[in-house]
């Protein structure tokens, strides 16, 4: 684990989508905490690398099916990690 996740919360929409695809939230949280940011572009991946160094906000995006994406966001102070759908942001 590269950083603490703090309190973990997930939206109903994200949990519903993950359940429908047979994917556990824990799997995505593990990837996120290991620095596997999923399907991010180079600029966003670099922002996460910078955020690790200065305790900034961390963001991951995982494609879990055709046209289905889940975001995982850890707050800068590492007090909270949220699993959500992009349209719930």
N, C-alpha and C positions, 0 to 999 in steps of 0.2 A: 504494500500500500504506500503510495507516494504522499498521501495527505489524508487527514481525517475527514470523514463525511459529515460529522455532526449528526443532528437529528435528521432522520430520513422520512420524507413524506412523498406521496404519489397522488396524482389526481385520479378521480374515478374513471375518466376517459382513458388515461394511460393504462390503468389496471385492466380495464375492459379490453382494450386492444391487445395488450400483452397476453391476457388469458385466451383470447380468441386465436392467437398465433402460437400458443403453447410455449411462451417464453417467460421465464421467471424474472421479476425485477432485479433479483439478486445477481443474476448473470450480467445484466447491464451495469449495475452498480460496481461489480467486481472489475469489469473492463474499464469503467470510468476511473476508479481508484488506482488502477495500474498505469494510467496514462494512455490507454487505448481510446482515443477520442472518437472513434467511429468514422463516419463519412464527413469529415471536415476538409475544407480547402486548406491550402498551405498557409494563408494569412491567419485563419482562425486557429490552426494548430500552433503557429508561432505565438499567437496571443496567449494560448494556454501555457506554452513553455515560459513565456515572460511572467505570467500570473503565478506559476509555481515558485519563481524566484522572489517575487515581491508580494506574495499572498493576495493575489487578485482573484476575481471570479473565474471559475473553471466551467467550461461548457463542452458537452459531447452531443453528438447526433448519431442515432443508429437507425438504419433502414431495417425494418423487420418484416417487410412484405412489399408487394407491389404498391407503390404510392402510399406507403405507411412508414412514418418516421416517429421516433421517440426522442425527446431531448432529456438530458440529465444536466442539471446546473447545481454547482456547489458555490455557495456564497463566499465572498472574499474572506470573511472572518472564520470560515469553516464551521459555522454553527448549524448550517442547514444545507441539505441536498434535496432537490426536488426532481421527481420523475414526472414528465408531463408531455402532452401533445403540443406541437408548435402553435396551433391555434388557441391554446389555453394560456399562452404567455401574456 
